[in-house]
Amino acid sequence: FTFDICIATPVEAMNIDQTTYTVDELVTDVLMSDDCVAVSNINYTTGTTYGAPHNGIAYFNGDNTNFPFSNGILLTTGNALAGSGPKLTMQSASFYNQQGVDQWLGDADLQQYLMSTNPGQPANLFDATSIEFDFVAYGDFLSFNFLFASEDYGVSQCGYGDGFALLLTDENGVTTNLAVLPDTSVAVSVPTIRDAQYNSACDSQNPTYFDMLFDGMMGVSRYANATNFYGVTVPMVAQTALVPGNQYHLKIVIADEGDGNWDSGVFLQAGSFNIVNSIDLGEDILLTDGAAGCEGDPVVLDAGNVPAGTAITWYADGVEIEGENNSTLSVTTTATYAVEVVYPGTTCVNGDEIRVEFYPVPEITFGADELFKCINEELTLEVTVTNANEVNSLTFTWYDDNGTQLQIGSSNEYVITETSGASGAFTVVATDNNFGCSASATVVVNLYTNANCIIPQGISPNNDGVNDCLDLAFMKGQGRDAHLKIYNRYGVEVYSYSDYADEWCGTDDDGKKLPVGTYYYVVSYGNGDATETGWVYLNY
């Protein structure tokens, strides 16, 4: 006689537990890893729903085993407690009545999906286990990790394919199965993931996604299995784009197909249910990258499409920007900007930050909004650069109030000649020769009312707005503080005014109207200029 002896080292079997967590807690505390998910309406169906003694939902712990997930949720088509390895017994756990009819029913949603993907091959489902719930997506992308396992792998892999799906339904009622092969719409199942080396009666299908068979014959030892399933797929990712703020319904469902004898299961990795938030303010905008703009040219920061009712707070260098509560923020100055959002009905806080730098803009000023000149007087307009240490060499371009260019070059001065008689608004644009950033300043040049800037020879205070008073206002513009004295023809002083501009309108010091006649004036200056004298005629 000859015989073979198979020697194997048993691995640590996973621990399966149905008491530590309720089904609600399995969803909210085990599967979820993100506060940014608002979950509601958690429901489940399994054998106990139909009076069977079998509960197909459990928590598993795979620490210290060769199983790829350390812990998570297990859904099976039998008793989940029987899912712990090694693979030594069959798990078959149906619920037949005396007539041999399985009372643990299938699932209508799963059956409809399977029939839609396999027309002409109606699915006959039994022993369905499902968990389903609603959630509001506070992000634009969902992913979570799962692994499919089945007792149909190996000997039965060519004839059976238990049904399994992760059915996501959006607000429009459109349902999508997330349990598909990467970049395809092919549902994960035994018929779509199998390796012909373990049963040559049928071809391989996507064998790269099949991990291992534990049958002690064609595959590895049964004792090397942390679970009580013949075969397992590699870990896979369920993923899809979402619309932020919309509500979705997820149904995780698995059922036996054909009969309820051999079981399948799906393992969901704990903490892997993750909704990626779309808040991304982008890459930093830095001077060193050459991507910066000029101060004053707005950069719009966008927190993305956030749901209504979201609380939004913007910060600049860590200080809250008061009154800015929209999803966009227009910025014009260098700072580190941050946005913080708190989604409605959650404690979820999310956000991002970005450094935005700007090239400095020349800061220029005339020192006054308006200037006065005599029509025959030369006037030099000079603009001062107050941040000269921050900018490079500048080009100054001068314009009149018609927009006509008057001068361009490196000079910050423009001379209005004594013969031009020019007046009005003058604008200068200062442009940084390296960064191209520019700024402008405008000054209005007015001609004095007494445009010729001479002492008038007569006044006529009749309130017609013309020569009503002795107008010497031009002297102030010339930096001369005038002191005026008026004498009548008898040499008697009748009027005196210090720091004079245009105050004498034909009255004496007491405000009484003086008679028509010729009066003598004396104008003296505090700056030491020579006194000026002459005659002025007063007439009404």
NORKAGI-V757403 format. One record per residue. RES is the residue in one small letter. OMEGA is omega in degrees with one decimal (NA if undefined). Layout:
res->RES omega->OMEGA
res->RES omega->OMEGA
This chain:
res->f omega->171.5
res->t omega->177.0
res->f omega->179.3
res->d omega->174.3
res->i omega->177.7
res->c omega->179.4
res->i omega->-179.6
res->a omega->177.2
res->t omega->-178.0
res->p omega->174.2
res->v omega->176.4
res->e omega->177.7
res->a omega->177.7
res->m omega->177.2
res->n omega->179.4
res->i omega->-166.5
res->d omega->177.4
res->q omega->-176.9
res->t omega->-174.8
res->t omega->-176.5
res->y omega->166.4
res->t omega->178.1
res->v omega->177.5
res->d omega->-178.9
res->e omega->175.7
res->l omega->179.4
res->v omega->-170.8
res->t omega->-174.0
res->d omega->-177.4
res->v omega->-176.4
res->l omega->-174.7
res->m omega->174.8
res->s omega->-167.1
res->d omega->174.8
res->d omega->-176.2
res->c omega->175.5
res->v omega->176.2
res->a omega->-174.1
res->v omega->177.4
res->s omega->173.8
res->n omega->177.6
res->i omega->178.1
res->n omega->179.0
res->y omega->175.5
res->t omega->175.7
res->t omega->-175.9
res->g omega->-178.0
res->t omega->177.2
res->t omega->-177.0
res->y omega->179.0
res->g omega->178.8
res->a omega->178.2
res->p omega->-172.7
res->h omega->175.6
res->n omega->-177.1
res->g omega->-178.3
res->i omega->-179.1
res->a omega->170.6
res->y omega->176.3
res->f omega->175.7
res->n omega->-178.1
res->g omega->176.1
res->d omega->178.3
res->n omega->175.3
res->t omega->176.3
res->n omega->-179.9
res->f omega->-173.0
res->p omega->177.7
res->f omega->-178.9
res->s omega->177.1
res->n omega->-178.8
res->g omega->-176.7
res->i omega->175.7
res->l omega->170.9
res->l omega->-179.5
res->t omega->175.7
res->t omega->178.5
res->g omega->176.8
res->n omega->-175.1
res->a omega->179.2
res->l omega->179.6
res->a omega->-177.1
res->g omega->-179.9
res->s omega->-177.6
res->g omega->-2.2
res->p omega->-176.7
res->k omega->-177.3
res->l omega->-178.2
res->t omega->174.6
res->m omega->-175.2
res->q omega->-170.2
res->s omega->-176.3
res->a omega->176.3
res->s omega->-176.3
res->f omega->-175.0
res->y omega->172.0
res->n omega->-175.4
res->q omega->177.8
res->q omega->177.8
res->g omega->179.2
res->v omega->179.7
res->d omega->-179.3
res->q omega->176.9
res->w omega->-167.6
res->l omega->174.2
res->g omega->-176.7
res->d omega->-176.1
res->a omega->-179.2
res->d omega->179.2
res->l omega->179.9
res->q omega->178.8
res->q omega->179.3
res->y omega->-177.9
res->l omega->178.9
res->m omega->179.2
res->s omega->-179.5
res->t omega->179.1
res->n omega->-178.2
res->p omega->178.4
res->g omega->179.6
res->q omega->-177.4
res->p omega->-178.7
res->a omega->177.3
res->n omega->-167.6
res->l omega->176.3
res->f omega->167.0
res->d omega->-178.0
res->a omega->172.0
res->t omega->-178.7
res->s omega->166.8
res->i omega->178.6
res->e omega->-178.5
res->f omega->172.6
res->d omega->171.8
res->f omega->175.0
res->v omega->-175.6
res->a omega->173.3
res->y omega->-179.6
res->g omega->-175.4
res->d omega->-179.8
res->f omega->-179.5
res->l omega->171.8
res->s omega->169.3
res->f omega->-171.1
res->n omega->179.2
res->f omega->177.8
res->l omega->-179.1
res->f omega->-179.7
res->a omega->-178.2
res->s omega->170.9
res->e omega->179.3
res->d omega->-179.7
res->y omega->-178.8
res->g omega->-174.1
res->v omega->-172.6
res->s omega->-171.4
res->q omega->179.6
res->c omega->-173.7
res->g omega->-175.7
res->y omega->176.5
res->g omega->-179.1
res->d omega->-176.2
res->g omega->-179.5
res->f omega->177.2
res->a omega->170.4
res->l omega->-169.7
res->l omega->179.8
res->l omega->-179.4
res->t omega->-178.7
res->d omega->-176.1
res->e omega->179.0
res->n omega->179.5
res->g omega->178.9
res->v omega->-176.6
res->t omega->-179.8
res->t omega->175.1
res->n omega->179.6
res->l omega->-179.8
res->a omega->-177.3
res->v omega->175.8
res->l omega->-176.9
res->p omega->175.6
res->d omega->177.5
res->t omega->171.6
res->s omega->-178.2
res->v omega->-176.8
res->a omega->176.9
res->v omega->177.4
res->s omega->177.2
res->v omega->-179.1
res->p omega->-177.3
res->t omega->175.7
res->i omega->178.8
res->r omega->-178.0
res->d omega->-175.9
res->a omega->178.9
res->q omega->179.3
res->y omega->174.4
res->n omega->-174.4
res->s omega->179.2
res->a omega->177.7
res->c omega->-177.3
res->d omega->171.3
res->s omega->174.0
res->q omega->178.7
res->n omega->-173.8
res->p omega->179.2
res->t omega->-179.4
res->y omega->174.4
res->f omega->-174.4
res->d omega->-170.4
res->m omega->173.9
res->l omega->-179.5
res->f omega->178.9
res->d omega->179.1
res->g omega->179.7
res->m omega->178.0
res->m omega->-180.0
res->g omega->-179.0
res->v omega->-175.9
res->s omega->173.8
res->r omega->-178.0
res->y omega->178.3
res->a omega->-173.3
res->n omega->176.3
res->a omega->-179.5
res->t omega->178.1
res->n omega->174.3
res->f omega->-178.7
res->y omega->-175.6
res->g omega->179.0
res->v omega->172.2
res->t omega->171.1
res->v omega->174.2
res->p omega->-177.7
res->m omega->-176.3
res->v omega->169.3
res->a omega->-175.3
res->q omega->178.5
res->t omega->172.8
res->a omega->-180.0
res->l omega->171.6
res->v omega->-177.5
res->p omega->177.9
res->g omega->179.2
res->n omega->176.7
res->q omega->178.9
res->y omega->174.7
res->h omega->178.9
res->l omega->176.3
res->k omega->176.0
res->i omega->-170.9
res->v omega->177.6
res->i omega->-178.1
res->a omega->172.7
res->d omega->178.0
res->e omega->178.4
res->g omega->175.3
res->d omega->-177.2
res->g omega->-171.5
res->n omega->-177.2
res->w omega->-168.7
res->d omega->173.2
res->s omega->-179.4
res->g omega->173.4
res->v omega->178.5
res->f omega->178.0
res->l omega->-176.6
res->q omega->179.5
res->a omega->174.6
res->g omega->-175.2
res->s omega->179.5
res->f omega->-170.4
res->n omega->174.4
res->i omega->-179.1
res->v omega->179.7
res->n omega->-173.3
res->s omega->-178.4
res->i omega->-179.5
res->d omega->-178.9
res->l omega->176.5
res->g omega->179.3
res->e omega->175.9
res->d omega->176.5
res->i omega->-169.3
res->l omega->175.7
res->l omega->-175.5
res->t omega->179.9
res->d omega->-178.4
res->g omega->-177.0
res->a omega->-175.5
res->a omega->174.0
res->g omega->-179.3
res->c omega->174.9
res->e omega->-178.8
res->g omega->175.2
res->d omega->-169.7
res->p omega->168.0
res->v omega->-177.2
res->v omega->175.4
res->l omega->-173.0
res->d omega->178.4
res->a omega->176.0
res->g omega->-176.6
res->n omega->-179.4
res->v omega->-177.7
res->p omega->174.7
res->a omega->-179.5
res->g omega->178.3
res->t omega->176.8
res->a omega->-174.7
res->i omega->177.6
res->t omega->177.9
res->w omega->179.7
res->y omega->171.9
res->a omega->-176.5
res->d omega->175.3
res->g omega->-178.7
res->v omega->-179.1
res->e omega->176.5
res->i omega->-175.1
res->e omega->173.7
res->g omega->179.8
res->e omega->-175.1
res->n omega->178.3
res->n omega->-178.1
res->s omega->176.7
res->t omega->179.3
res->l omega->177.3
res->s omega->-177.0
res->v omega->-177.5
res->t omega->-178.5
res->t omega->-177.1
res->t omega->177.5
res->a omega->168.4
res->t omega->-176.2
res->y omega->179.5
res->a omega->174.4
res->v omega->177.2
res->e omega->178.8
res->v omega->174.0
res->v omega->-174.2
res->y omega->-175.5
res->p omega->176.5
res->g omega->-179.6
res->t omega->170.0
res->t omega->-176.4
res->c omega->176.2
res->v omega->-179.4
res->n omega->179.4
res->g omega->179.4
res->d omega->175.7
res->e omega->-177.5
res->i omega->174.4
res->r omega->179.4
res->v omega->179.4
res->e omega->-179.8
res->f omega->170.9
res->y omega->-179.7
res->p omega->177.6
res->v omega->176.9
res->p omega->175.5
res->e omega->-173.5
res->i omega->-179.9
res->t omega->172.4
res->f omega->-177.5
res->g omega->179.1
res->a omega->178.8
res->d omega->179.5
res->e omega->178.1
res->l omega->179.0
res->f omega->178.0
res->k omega->172.6
res->c omega->-174.6
res->i omega->-178.6
res->n omega->-175.3
res->e omega->174.5
res->e omega->179.7
res->l omega->177.6
res->t omega->174.6
res->l omega->-178.0
res->e omega->177.4
res->v omega->-178.8
res->t omega->175.9
res->v omega->-173.0
res->t omega->178.1
res->n omega->-176.0
res->a omega->-179.2
res->n omega->-178.4
res->e omega->-174.8
res->v omega->179.6
res->n omega->176.3
res->s omega->-173.1
res->l omega->169.3
res->t omega->-178.6
res->f omega->177.6
res->t omega->-174.2
res->w omega->-179.5
res->y omega->171.0
res->d omega->-174.2
res->d omega->172.9
res->n omega->-178.2
res->g omega->178.9
res->t omega->178.5
res->q omega->-178.5
res->l omega->-173.8
res->q omega->174.4
res->i omega->-179.5
res->g omega->-175.3
res->s omega->-175.8
res->s omega->176.0
res->n omega->179.7
res->e omega->172.4
res->y omega->-175.3
res->v omega->169.4
res->i omega->-173.6
res->t omega->-177.7
res->e omega->-178.7
res->t omega->-175.0
res->s omega->-177.8
res->g omega->-175.4
res->a omega->175.1
res->s omega->-178.9
res->g omega->-177.4
res->a omega->175.4
res->f omega->-177.3
res->t omega->174.3
res->v omega->175.5
res->v omega->178.8
res->a omega->-175.9
res->t omega->176.8
res->d omega->-175.1
res->n omega->178.6
res->n omega->-172.9
res->f omega->-178.5
res->g omega->179.2
res->c omega->-175.6
res->s omega->175.8
res->a omega->-178.7
res->s omega->174.7
res->a omega->-177.2
res->t omega->173.6
res->v omega->178.7
res->v omega->178.0
res->v omega->179.8
res->n omega->169.9
res->l omega->175.8
res->y omega->175.3
res->t omega->172.1
res->n omega->-166.7
res->a omega->-177.8
res->n omega->174.9
res->c omega->172.9
res->i omega->177.8
res->i omega->-177.2
res->p omega->178.4
res->q omega->178.0
res->g omega->174.3
res->i omega->179.8
res->s omega->-174.8
res->p omega->179.3
res->n omega->176.7
res->n omega->175.4
res->d omega->177.1
res->g omega->-179.2
res->v omega->178.7
res->n omega->178.1
res->d omega->-176.5
res->c omega->177.4
res->l omega->-170.5
res->d omega->175.0
res->l omega->-175.7
res->a omega->-179.6
res->f omega->-178.5
res->m omega->177.1
res->k omega->178.1
res->g omega->178.1
res->q omega->177.4
res->g omega->-179.1
res->r omega->177.3
res->d omega->-174.2
res->a omega->172.2
res->h omega->-172.8
res->l omega->170.5
res->k omega->178.7
res->i omega->179.2
res->y omega->174.0
res->n omega->-174.1
res->r omega->177.5
res->y omega->178.9
res->g omega->179.9
res->v omega->177.3
res->e omega->-179.3
res->v omega->-176.6
res->y omega->177.3
res->s omega->179.9
res->y omega->176.7
res->s omega->-178.7
res->d omega->-170.0
res->y omega->173.3
res->a omega->-179.2
res->d omega->-170.3
res->e omega->-175.6
res->w omega->-178.0
res->c omega->173.0
res->g omega->178.5
res->t omega->175.4
res->d omega->-177.8
res->d omega->180.0
res->d omega->178.2
res->g omega->179.8
res->k omega->-178.6
res->k omega->179.4
res->l omega->-179.3
res->p omega->175.4
res->v omega->178.0
res->g omega->179.4
res->t omega->-177.7
res->y omega->-177.3
res->y omega->178.8
res->y omega->173.3
res->v omega->178.8
res->v omega->177.5
res->s omega->-173.2
res->y omega->-179.9
res->g omega->-177.4
res->n omega->178.1
res->g omega->177.2
res->d omega->-178.6
res->a omega->177.6
res->t omega->177.6
res->e omega->-179.4
res->t omega->177.5
res->g omega->-177.8
res->w omega->175.6
res->v omega->-177.0
res->y omega->178.3
res->l omega->-179.7
res->n omega->-179.3
res->y omega->NA
